[in-house]
Amino acid sequence: MSLKTKRISSAMVREISAILNEEVRDELLKNVSITDVTVDDDLTFAKVYFITRLDDTVNMEKELNEASKFIRMHLAHRLNLRSTPELKFVYDKSLDYSEKIDKIIEEIHEDESHE
C-alpha cells in the first residue's frame, strides 16, 4: 500500500465515522465504529471495516451497505479526491477473534492454577 492510499484510508476512517455520527438519521447506524479502511491502489473500491455493540452484525452490515451511496456522497464532499471509491462495509471479526484467544488463555491459566 502506498503512502498516498494509507493517507486516504486514514482520512476515510475519520470522515466515515463523522458522517455516521453527524449526517445519518438512522439511529441504528450510530452504534457503529469504523476500525479500518483498505483502499485499492486505483481508488475505485474501499473495504470499510466496522464493529458494533449490537449483536446483529449481519443486519448491521446489510444496513451499512444499503446506506453506502449516501455515505459515499457525503464522503466525496469531505475529501477532495478526483473520484470517491465505492464502499463495501465488512464486519471486523478481528476483535471477536482476539477476545476468543484471550478467553482460551484465561481458561488455560485457570486450569494450571487448579492443578
A tleap script that builds the chain and sets N, CA, C and O, in Angstrom:
source leaprc.protein.ff14SB
mol = sequence {
  NMET SER LEU LYS THR LYS ARG ILE SER SER
  ALA MET VAL ARG GLU ILE SER ALA ILE LEU
  ASN GLU GLU VAL ARG ASP GLU LEU LEU LYS
  ASN VAL SER ILE THR ASP VAL THR VAL ASP
  ASP ASP LEU THR PHE ALA LYS VAL TYR PHE
  ILE THR ARG LEU ASP ASP THR VAL ASN MET
  GLU LYS GLU LEU ASN GLU ALA SER LYS PHE
  ILE ARG MET HIE LEU ALA HIE ARG LEU ASN
  LEU ARG SER THR PRO GLU LEU LYS PHE VAL
  TYR ASP LYS SER LEU ASP TYR SER GLU LYS
  ILE ASP LYS ILE ILE GLU GLU ILE HIE GLU
  ASP GLU SER HIE CGLU
}
set mol.1.N position { 0.851 -1.182 0.000 }
set mol.1.CA position { 0.000 0.000 0.000 }
set mol.1.C position { 0.892 1.239 0.000 }
set mol.1.O position { 1.810 1.350 0.812 }
set mol.2.N position { 0.623 2.148 -0.895 }
set mol.2.CA position { 1.445 3.357 -0.995 }
set mol.2.C position { 1.097 4.336 0.130 }
set mol.2.O position { 0.068 4.213 0.794 }
set mol.3.N position { 1.978 5.295 0.318 }
set mol.3.CA position { 1.755 6.318 1.334 }
set mol.3.C position { 0.471 7.091 1.041 }
set mol.3.O position { -0.270 7.447 1.957 }
set mol.4.N position { 0.216 7.344 -0.227 }
set mol.4.CA position { -0.994 8.072 -0.632 }
set mol.4.C position { -2.254 7.299 -0.221 }
set mol.4.O position { -3.170 7.883 0.357 }
set mol.5.N position { -2.309 6.000 -0.512 }
set mol.5.CA position { -3.500 5.223 -0.167 }
set mol.5.C position { -3.626 5.063 1.349 }
set mol.5.O position { -4.739 4.978 1.869 }
set mol.6.N position { -2.499 5.022 2.062 }
set mol.6.CA position { -2.556 4.968 3.532 }
set mol.6.C position { -3.176 6.247 4.090 }
set mol.6.O position { -4.002 6.203 5.001 }
set mol.7.N position { -2.768 7.385 3.532 }
set mol.7.CA position { -3.332 8.663 3.986 }
set mol.7.C position { -4.819 8.759 3.669 }
set mol.7.O position { -5.608 9.237 4.484 }
set mol.8.N position { -5.190 8.301 2.481 }
set mol.8.CA position { -6.601 8.325 2.088 }
set mol.8.C position { -7.410 7.393 2.986 }
set mol.8.O position { -8.506 7.748 3.420 }
set mol.9.N position { -6.880 6.207 3.266 }
set mol.9.CA position { -7.560 5.260 4.158 }
set mol.9.C position { -7.782 5.858 5.539 }
set mol.9.O position { -8.871 5.752 6.103 }
set mol.10.N position { -6.751 6.484 6.077 }
set mol.10.CA position { -6.848 7.109 7.397 }
set mol.10.C position { -7.887 8.235 7.405 }
set mol.10.O position { -8.677 8.354 8.342 }
set mol.11.N position { -7.878 9.054 6.356 }
set mol.11.CA position { -8.865 10.138 6.252 }
set mol.11.C position { -10.275 9.570 6.131 }
set mol.11.O position { -11.222 10.124 6.688 }
set mol.12.N position { -10.410 8.467 5.405 }
set mol.12.CA position { -11.727 7.856 5.234 }
set mol.12.C position { -12.262 7.305 6.555 }
set mol.12.O position { -13.461 7.404 6.817 }
set mol.13.N position { -11.402 6.728 7.387 }
set mol.13.CA position { -11.841 6.245 8.707 }
set mol.13.C position { -12.433 7.405 9.496 }
set mol.13.O position { -13.530 7.294 10.044 }
set mol.14.N position { -11.704 8.520 9.553 }
set mol.14.CA position { -12.179 9.701 10.300 }
set mol.14.C position { -13.482 10.244 9.734 }
set mol.14.O position { -14.429 10.503 10.477 }
set mol.15.N position { -13.525 10.415 8.426 }
set mol.15.CA position { -14.685 11.063 7.801 }
set mol.15.C position { -15.929 10.173 7.802 }
set mol.15.O position { -17.034 10.668 8.023 }
set mol.16.N position { -15.769 8.880 7.562 }
set mol.16.CA position { -16.939 7.988 7.608 }
set mol.16.C position { -17.490 7.937 9.021 }
set mol.16.O position { -18.707 7.921 9.209 }
set mol.17.N position { -16.605 7.912 10.026 }
set mol.17.CA position { -17.053 7.940 11.430 }
set mol.17.C position { -17.850 9.205 11.701 }
set mol.17.O position { -18.903 9.155 12.336 }
set mol.18.N position { -17.354 10.333 11.223 }
set mol.18.CA position { -18.050 11.610 11.423 }
set mol.18.C position { -19.392 11.620 10.696 }
set mol.18.O position { -20.388 12.100 11.237 }
set mol.19.N position { -19.420 11.095 9.480 }
set mol.19.CA position { -20.672 11.040 8.717 }
set mol.19.C position { -21.706 10.203 9.455 }
set mol.19.O position { -22.870 10.591 9.543 }
set mol.20.N position { -21.292 9.065 9.982 }
set mol.20.CA position { -22.229 8.203 10.715 }
set mol.20.C position { -22.767 8.900 11.958 }
set mol.20.O position { -23.925 8.706 12.328 }
set mol.21.N position { -21.935 9.708 12.601 }
set mol.21.CA position { -22.375 10.409 13.812 }
set mol.21.C position { -23.168 11.672 13.527 }
set mol.21.O position { -24.064 12.029 14.292 }
set mol.22.N position { -22.846 12.355 12.427 }
set mol.22.CA position { -23.433 13.676 12.184 }
set mol.22.C position { -24.509 13.705 11.106 }
set mol.22.O position { -25.454 14.487 11.213 }
set mol.23.N position { -24.396 12.888 10.085 }
set mol.23.CA position { -25.261 13.014 8.915 }
set mol.23.C position { -26.366 11.956 8.822 }
set mol.23.O position { -27.446 12.230 8.298 }
set mol.24.N position { -26.100 10.765 9.324 }
set mol.24.CA position { -27.031 9.645 9.176 }
set mol.24.C position { -28.176 9.792 10.172 }
set mol.24.O position { -27.951 10.041 11.356 }
set mol.25.N position { -29.390 9.637 9.688 }
set mol.25.CA position { -30.571 9.754 10.561 }
set mol.25.C position { -30.909 8.450 11.271 }
set mol.25.O position { -31.517 8.466 12.341 }
set mol.26.N position { -30.525 7.335 10.689 }
set mol.26.CA position { -30.826 6.018 11.247 }
set mol.26.C position { -30.022 5.813 12.540 }
set mol.26.O position { -28.800 5.663 12.504 }
set mol.27.N position { -30.720 5.809 13.669 }
set mol.27.CA position { -30.059 5.659 14.975 }
set mol.27.C position { -29.303 4.339 15.094 }
set mol.27.O position { -28.309 4.252 15.816 }
set mol.28.N position { -29.771 3.319 14.391 }
set mol.28.CA position { -29.107 2.014 14.410 }
set mol.28.C position { -27.662 2.136 13.923 }
set mol.28.O position { -26.765 1.499 14.475 }
set mol.29.N position { -27.437 2.945 12.903 }
set mol.29.CA position { -26.102 3.086 12.325 }
set mol.29.C position { -25.161 3.891 13.215 }
set mol.29.O position { -23.948 3.881 13.006 }
set mol.30.N position { -25.709 4.580 14.195 }
set mol.30.CA position { -24.861 5.335 15.124 }
set mol.30.C position { -24.178 4.410 16.133 }
set mol.30.O position { -23.332 4.858 16.907 }
set mol.31.N position { -24.534 3.133 16.130 }
set mol.31.CA position { -23.922 2.138 17.023 }
set mol.31.C position { -22.717 1.466 16.383 }
set mol.31.O position { -22.310 0.385 16.807 }
set mol.32.N position { -22.150 2.094 15.375 }
set mol.32.CA position { -21.050 1.514 14.612 }
set mol.32.C position { -19.777 2.315 14.854 }
set mol.32.O position { -19.807 3.543 14.937 }
set mol.33.N position { -18.668 1.607 14.964 }
set mol.33.CA position { -17.349 2.247 14.996 }
set mol.33.C position { -16.552 1.714 13.820 }
set mol.33.O position { -16.479 0.504 13.601 }
set mol.34.N position { -15.958 2.619 13.072 }
set mol.34.CA position { -15.129 2.234 11.930 }
set mol.34.C position { -13.731 1.922 12.452 }
set mol.34.O position { -13.114 2.748 13.124 }
set mol.35.N position { -13.234 0.725 12.141 }
set mol.35.CA position { -11.923 0.306 12.647 }
set mol.35.C position { -10.815 0.455 11.619 }
set mol.35.O position { -9.663 0.698 11.979 }
set mol.36.N position { -11.150 0.314 10.341 }
set mol.36.CA position { -10.122 0.389 9.304 }
set mol.36.C position { -10.784 0.554 7.943 }
set mol.36.O position { -11.954 0.220 7.760 }
set mol.37.N position { -10.024 1.069 7.003 }
set mol.37.CA position { -10.452 1.149 5.607 }
set mol.37.C position { -9.262 0.726 4.752 }
set mol.37.O position { -8.151 1.227 4.926 }
set mol.38.N position { -9.504 -0.196 3.834 }
set mol.38.CA position { -8.468 -0.553 2.863 }
set mol.38.C position { -8.951 -0.102 1.494 }
set mol.38.O position { -10.075 -0.393 1.084 }
set mol.39.N position { -8.082 0.611 0.800 }
set mol.39.CA position { -8.425 1.192 -0.495 }
set mol.39.C position { -7.562 0.557 -1.573 }
set mol.39.O position { -6.358 0.375 -1.393 }
set mol.40.N position { -8.193 0.219 -2.703 }
set mol.40.CA position { -7.424 -0.265 -3.860 }
set mol.40.C position { -6.475 0.836 -4.328 }
set mol.40.O position { -6.741 2.022 -4.132 }
set mol.41.N position { -5.370 0.431 -4.947 }
set mol.41.CA position { -4.396 1.408 -5.439 }
set mol.41.C position { -4.985 2.378 -6.458 }
set mol.41.O position { -4.554 3.527 -6.540 }
set mol.42.N position { -5.970 1.922 -7.236 }
set mol.42.CA position { -6.578 2.816 -8.226 }
set mol.42.C position { -7.758 3.621 -7.657 }
set mol.42.O position { -8.426 4.354 -8.387 }
set mol.43.N position { -8.002 3.477 -6.359 }
set mol.43.CA position { -9.040 4.239 -5.637 }
set mol.43.C position { -10.463 4.022 -6.154 }
set mol.43.O position { -11.306 4.912 -6.035 }
set mol.44.N position { -10.735 2.856 -6.722 }
set mol.44.CA position { -12.092 2.590 -7.200 }
set mol.44.C position { -12.937 1.872 -6.159 }
set mol.44.O position { -14.166 1.922 -6.218 }
set mol.45.N position { -12.298 1.210 -5.215 }
set mol.45.CA position { -13.014 0.364 -4.269 }
set mol.45.C position { -12.380 0.475 -2.887 }
set mol.45.O position { -11.157 0.524 -2.760 }
set mol.46.N position { -13.218 0.513 -1.852 }
set mol.46.CA position { -12.724 0.569 -0.477 }
set mol.46.C position { -13.525 -0.383 0.399 }
set mol.46.O position { -14.756 -0.387 0.368 }
set mol.47.N position { -12.816 -1.187 1.179 }
set mol.47.CA position { -13.458 -2.032 2.186 }
set mol.47.C position { -13.418 -1.275 3.499 }
set mol.47.O position { -12.356 -0.857 3.961 }
set mol.48.N position { -14.591 -1.103 4.093 }
set mol.48.CA position { -14.717 -0.355 5.336 }
set mol.48.C position { -15.038 -1.357 6.444 }
set mol.48.O position { -16.107 -1.967 6.448 }
set mol.49.N position { -14.110 -1.520 7.380 }
set mol.49.CA position { -14.290 -2.475 8.473 }
set mol.49.C position { -14.914 -1.762 9.666 }
set mol.49.O position { -14.529 -0.645 10.013 }
set mol.50.N position { -15.887 -2.431 10.289 }
set mol.50.CA position { -16.581 -1.819 11.417 }
set mol.50.C position { -16.806 -2.835 12.527 }
set mol.50.O position { -16.767 -4.046 12.311 }
set mol.51.N position { -17.043 -2.304 13.721 }
set mol.51.CA position { -17.502 -3.103 14.860 }
set mol.51.C position { -18.765 -2.431 15.381 }
set mol.51.O position { -19.036 -1.268 15.082 }
set mol.52.N position { -19.525 -3.178 16.159 }
set mol.52.CA position { -20.753 -2.640 16.742 }
set mol.52.C position { -21.003 -3.277 18.094 }
set mol.52.O position { -20.577 -4.402 18.358 }
set mol.53.N position { -21.698 -2.544 18.942 }
set mol.53.CA position { -22.079 -3.072 20.262 }
set mol.53.C position { -23.292 -3.994 20.159 }
set mol.53.O position { -23.580 -4.760 21.079 }
set mol.54.N position { -23.988 -3.912 19.051 }
set mol.54.CA position { -25.193 -4.706 18.862 }
set mol.54.C position { -24.837 -6.121 18.418 }
set mol.54.O position { -23.788 -6.337 17.810 }
set mol.55.N position { -25.696 -7.071 18.715 }
set mol.55.CA position { -25.433 -8.473 18.402 }
set mol.55.C position { -25.691 -8.837 16.945 }
set mol.55.O position { -25.061 -9.755 16.420 }
set mol.56.N position { -26.594 -8.141 16.292 }
set mol.56.CA position { -26.987 -8.498 14.931 }
set mol.56.C position { -26.036 -7.881 13.907 }
set mol.56.O position { -26.380 -6.906 13.239 }
set mol.57.N position { -24.848 -8.453 13.790 }
set mol.57.CA position { -23.831 -7.895 12.892 }
set mol.57.C position { -24.192 -8.084 11.425 }
set mol.57.O position { -23.835 -7.254 10.589 }
set mol.58.N position { -24.893 -9.159 11.105 }
set mol.58.CA position { -25.276 -9.412 9.710 }
set mol.58.C position { -26.240 -8.333 9.226 }
set mol.58.O position { -26.077 -7.793 8.132 }
set mol.59.N position { -27.240 -8.023 10.041 }
set mol.59.CA position { -28.200 -6.984 9.684 }
set mol.59.C position { -27.517 -5.612 9.627 }
set mol.59.O position { -27.825 -4.792 8.761 }
set mol.60.N position { -26.593 -5.376 10.554 }
set mol.60.CA position { -25.884 -4.096 10.571 }
set mol.60.C position { -25.058 -3.931 9.298 }
set mol.60.O position { -25.028 -2.851 8.709 }
set mol.61.N position { -24.394 -4.992 8.880 }
set mol.61.CA position { -23.602 -4.952 7.643 }
set mol.61.C position { -24.507 -4.644 6.445 }
set mol.61.O position { -24.147 -3.858 5.568 }
set mol.62.N position { -25.679 -5.270 6.423 }
set mol.62.CA position { -26.641 -5.045 5.346 }
set mol.62.C position { -27.109 -3.586 5.347 }
set mol.62.O position { -27.176 -2.954 4.293 }
set mol.63.N position { -27.428 -3.060 6.519 }
set mol.63.CA position { -27.893 -1.664 6.638 }
set mol.63.C position { -26.819 -0.678 6.168 }
set mol.63.O position { -27.111 0.285 5.459 }
set mol.64.N position { -25.583 -0.934 6.573 }
set mol.64.CA position { -24.488 -0.051 6.162 }
set mol.64.C position { -24.282 -0.077 4.649 }
set mol.64.O position { -24.077 0.963 4.023 }
set mol.65.N position { -24.338 -1.268 4.076 }
set mol.65.CA position { -24.152 -1.369 2.631 }
set mol.65.C position { -25.303 -0.730 1.867 }
set mol.65.O position { -25.108 -0.220 0.764 }
set mol.66.N position { -26.502 -0.753 2.445 }
set mol.66.CA position { -27.625 -0.065 1.822 }
set mol.66.C position { -27.451 1.456 1.895 }
set mol.66.O position { -27.914 2.185 1.019 }
set mol.67.N position { -26.779 1.919 2.948 }
set mol.67.CA position { -26.544 3.361 3.126 }
set mol.67.C position { -25.242 3.812 2.473 }
set mol.67.O position { -24.891 4.988 2.558 }
set mol.68.N position { -24.527 2.911 1.831 }
set mol.68.CA position { -23.191 3.237 1.316 }
set mol.68.C position { -23.194 4.360 0.278 }
set mol.68.O position { -22.256 5.157 0.238 }
set mol.69.N position { -24.222 4.438 -0.557 }
set mol.69.CA position { -24.272 5.513 -1.562 }
set mol.69.C position { -24.423 6.875 -0.881 }
set mol.69.O position { -23.783 7.848 -1.281 }
set mol.70.N position { -25.263 6.939 0.138 }
set mol.70.CA position { -25.442 8.163 0.912 }
set mol.70.C position { -24.122 8.554 1.580 }
set mol.70.O position { -23.702 9.709 1.514 }
set mol.71.N position { -23.479 7.588 2.217 }
set mol.71.CA position { -22.213 7.839 2.915 }
set mol.71.C position { -21.140 8.256 1.908 }
set mol.71.O position { -20.362 9.173 2.173 }
set mol.72.N position { -21.097 7.597 0.773 }
set mol.72.CA position { -20.116 7.912 -0.271 }
set mol.72.C position { -20.309 9.341 -0.800 }
set mol.72.O position { -19.335 10.048 -1.059 }
set mol.73.N position { -21.562 9.755 -0.957 }
set mol.73.CA position { -21.850 11.110 -1.428 }
set mol.73.C position { -21.300 12.146 -0.441 }
set mol.73.O position { -20.659 13.117 -0.843 }
set mol.74.N position { -21.556 11.930 0.848 }
set mol.74.CA position { -21.050 12.857 1.866 }
set mol.74.C position { -19.530 12.791 1.950 }
set mol.74.O position { -18.871 13.806 2.177 }
set mol.75.N position { -18.983 11.615 1.769 }
set mol.75.CA position { -17.534 11.443 1.786 }
set mol.75.C position { -16.883 12.217 0.642 }
set mol.75.O position { -15.820 12.813 0.816 }
set mol.76.N position { -17.515 12.207 -0.510 }
set mol.76.CA position { -17.000 12.942 -1.670 }
set mol.76.C position { -16.915 14.440 -1.388 }
set mol.76.O position { -15.991 15.111 -1.848 }
set mol.77.N position { -17.881 14.962 -0.628 }
set mol.77.CA position { -17.870 16.381 -0.289 }
set mol.77.C position { -16.781 16.707 0.730 }
set mol.77.O position { -16.245 17.815 0.746 }
set mol.78.N position { -16.463 15.737 1.575 }
set mol.78.CA position { -15.485 15.974 2.634 }
set mol.78.C position { -14.038 15.752 2.184 }
set mol.78.O position { -13.126 16.436 2.648 }
set mol.79.N position { -13.838 14.799 1.284 }
set mol.79.CA position { -12.492 14.503 0.787 }
set mol.79.C position { -12.341 15.094 -0.604 }
set mol.79.O position { -13.248 14.989 -1.430 }
set mol.80.N position { -11.245 15.688 -0.855 }
set mol.80.CA position { -11.024 16.315 -2.155 }
set mol.80.C position { -10.307 15.328 -3.081 }
set mol.80.O position { -9.123 15.487 -3.377 }
set mol.81.N position { -11.041 14.308 -3.533 }
set mol.81.CA position { -10.480 13.282 -4.406 }
set mol.81.C position { -11.091 13.416 -5.792 }
set mol.81.O position { -12.221 13.882 -5.942 }
set mol.82.N position { -10.342 13.006 -6.794 }
set mol.82.CA position { -10.860 13.026 -8.170 }
set mol.82.C position { -12.104 12.145 -8.276 }
set mol.82.O position { -13.105 12.530 -8.882 }
set mol.83.N position { -12.021 10.950 -7.672 }
set mol.83.CA position { -13.205 10.081 -7.599 }
set mol.83.C position { -13.207 9.391 -6.243 }
set mol.83.O position { -12.163 8.986 -5.734 }
set mol.84.N position { -14.378 9.266 -5.680 }
set mol.84.CA position { -14.520 8.630 -4.369 }
set mol.84.C position { -14.752 7.140 -4.567 }
set mol.84.O position { -15.610 6.748 -5.358 }
set mol.85.N position { -13.996 6.301 -3.856 }
set mol.85.CA position { -14.130 4.850 -4.029 }
set mol.85.C position { -15.526 4.339 -3.664 }
set mol.85.O position { -16.211 4.909 -2.815 }
set mol.86.N position { -15.925 3.268 -4.316 }
set mol.86.CA position { -17.145 2.560 -3.951 }
set mol.86.C position { -16.894 1.910 -2.591 }
set mol.86.O position { -15.822 1.354 -2.355 }
set mol.87.N position { -17.880 1.981 -1.699 }
set mol.87.CA position { -17.711 1.482 -0.336 }
set mol.87.C position { -18.368 0.125 -0.150 }
set mol.87.O position { -19.497 -0.098 -0.588 }
set mol.88.N position { -17.655 -0.772 0.499 }
set mol.88.CA position { -18.192 -2.086 0.881 }
set mol.88.C position { -17.910 -2.244 2.364 }
set mol.88.O position { -16.752 -2.298 2.778 }
set mol.89.N position { -18.976 -2.319 3.172 }
set mol.89.CA position { -18.835 -2.454 4.616 }
set mol.89.C position { -18.731 -3.920 4.999 }
set mol.89.O position { -19.488 -4.763 4.518 }
set mol.90.N position { -17.766 -4.209 5.885 }
set mol.90.CA position { -17.494 -5.576 6.318 }
set mol.90.C position { -17.309 -5.569 7.830 }
set mol.90.O position { -16.563 -4.750 8.368 }
set mol.91.N position { -17.996 -6.489 8.516 }
set mol.91.CA position { -17.832 -6.592 9.964 }
set mol.91.C position { -16.411 -7.032 10.289 }
set mol.91.O position { -15.915 -8.003 9.717 }
set mol.92.N position { -15.760 -6.330 11.193 }
set mol.92.CA position { -14.375 -6.610 11.581 }
set mol.92.C position { -14.361 -7.698 12.653 }
set mol.92.O position { -14.669 -7.440 13.817 }
set mol.93.N position { -14.004 -8.907 12.252 }
set mol.93.CA position { -14.012 -10.054 13.159 }
set mol.93.C position { -12.750 -10.150 14.004 }
set mol.93.O position { -12.666 -11.011 14.879 }
set mol.94.N position { -11.780 -9.302 13.767 }
set mol.94.CA position { -10.512 -9.404 14.490 }
set mol.94.C position { -10.688 -9.196 15.991 }
set mol.94.O position { -9.993 -9.828 16.787 }
set mol.95.N position { -11.614 -8.314 16.388 }
set mol.95.CA position { -11.850 -8.090 17.810 }
set mol.95.C position { -12.468 -9.335 18.444 }
set mol.95.O position { -12.073 -9.733 19.540 }
set mol.96.N position { -13.436 -9.951 17.761 }
set mol.96.CA position { -14.032 -11.190 18.253 }
set mol.96.C position { -12.968 -12.271 18.398 }
set mol.96.O position { -12.950 -13.013 19.381 }
set mol.97.N position { -12.079 -12.351 17.405 }
set mol.97.CA position { -11.023 -13.354 17.406 }
set mol.97.C position { -10.075 -13.132 18.586 }
set mol.97.O position { -9.695 -14.087 19.264 }
set mol.98.N position { -9.694 -11.881 18.832 }
set mol.98.CA position { -8.773 -11.610 19.941 }
set mol.98.C position { -9.436 -11.886 21.290 }
set mol.98.O position { -8.777 -12.355 22.218 }
set mol.99.N position { -10.743 -11.597 21.405 }
set mol.99.CA position { -11.462 -11.916 22.647 }
set mol.99.C position { -11.519 -13.424 22.869 }
set mol.99.O position { -11.395 -13.896 23.999 }
set mol.100.N position { -11.706 -14.174 21.788 }
set mol.100.CA position { -11.740 -15.633 21.875 }
set mol.100.C position { -10.384 -16.174 22.336 }
set mol.100.O position { -10.327 -17.058 23.191 }
set mol.101.N position { -9.306 -15.654 21.781 }
set mol.101.CA position { -7.952 -16.055 22.177 }
set mol.101.C position { -7.705 -15.711 23.643 }
set mol.101.O position { -7.159 -16.525 24.387 }
set mol.102.N position { -8.106 -14.503 24.064 }
set mol.102.CA position { -7.947 -14.096 25.473 }
set mol.102.C position { -8.687 -15.051 26.399 }
set mol.102.O position { -8.173 -15.415 27.457 }
set mol.103.N position { -9.887 -15.456 26.009 }
set mol.103.CA position { -10.685 -16.368 26.828 }
set mol.103.C position { -9.993 -17.734 26.946 }
set mol.103.O position { -9.959 -18.326 28.025 }
set mol.104.N position { -9.447 -18.226 25.837 }
set mol.104.CA position { -8.741 -19.510 25.851 }
set mol.104.C position { -7.526 -19.434 26.759 }
set mol.104.O position { -7.283 -20.350 27.545 }
set mol.105.N position { -6.760 -18.357 26.663 }
set mol.105.CA position { -5.575 -18.184 27.517 }
set mol.105.C position { -5.984 -18.118 28.982 }
set mol.105.O position { -5.328 -18.701 29.845 }
set mol.106.N position { -7.068 -17.407 29.254 }
set mol.106.CA position { -7.575 -17.300 30.629 }
set mol.106.C position { -7.956 -18.675 31.171 }
set mol.106.O position { -7.649 -18.994 32.319 }
set mol.107.N position { -8.626 -19.493 30.350 }
set mol.107.CA position { -9.018 -20.837 30.763 }
set mol.107.C position { -7.801 -21.724 31.020 }
set mol.107.O position { -7.804 -22.537 31.945 }
set mol.108.N position { -6.772 -21.568 30.206 }
set mol.108.CA position { -5.540 -22.341 30.404 }
set mol.108.C position { -4.910 -21.977 31.743 }
set mol.108.O position { -4.483 -22.855 32.493 }
set mol.109.N position { -4.853 -20.675 32.044 }
set mol.109.CA position { -4.279 -20.233 33.318 }
set mol.109.C position { -5.109 -20.729 34.506 }
set mol.109.O position { -4.551 -21.100 35.538 }
set mol.110.N position { -6.424 -20.736 34.364 }
set mol.110.CA position { -7.290 -21.252 35.437 }
set mol.110.C position { -7.045 -22.727 35.650 }
set mol.110.O position { -6.966 -23.175 36.794 }
set mol.111.N position { -6.922 -23.502 34.570 }
set mol.111.CA position { -6.643 -24.928 34.676 }
set mol.111.C position { -5.309 -25.192 35.339 }
set mol.111.O position { -5.192 -26.124 36.135 }
set mol.112.N position { -4.297 -24.390 35.030 }
set mol.112.CA position { -2.975 -24.567 35.616 }
set mol.112.C position { -2.980 -24.244 37.096 }
set mol.112.O position { -2.263 -24.885 37.864 }
set mol.113.N position { -3.771 -23.265 37.516 }
set mol.113.CA position { -3.798 -22.874 38.931 }
set mol.113.C position { -4.563 -23.881 39.782 }
set mol.113.O position { -4.382 -23.922 40.999 }
set mol.114.N position { -5.419 -24.697 39.157 }
set mol.114.CA position { -6.175 -25.709 39.884 }
set mol.114.C position { -5.415 -27.018 40.027 }
set mol.114.O position { -5.866 -27.910 40.746 }
set mol.115.N position { -4.288 -27.154 39.369 }
set mol.115.CA position { -3.516 -28.393 39.424 }
set mol.115.C position { -2.671 -28.466 40.668 }
set mol.115.O position { -1.957 -29.447 40.872 }
savepdb mol mol.pdb
quit
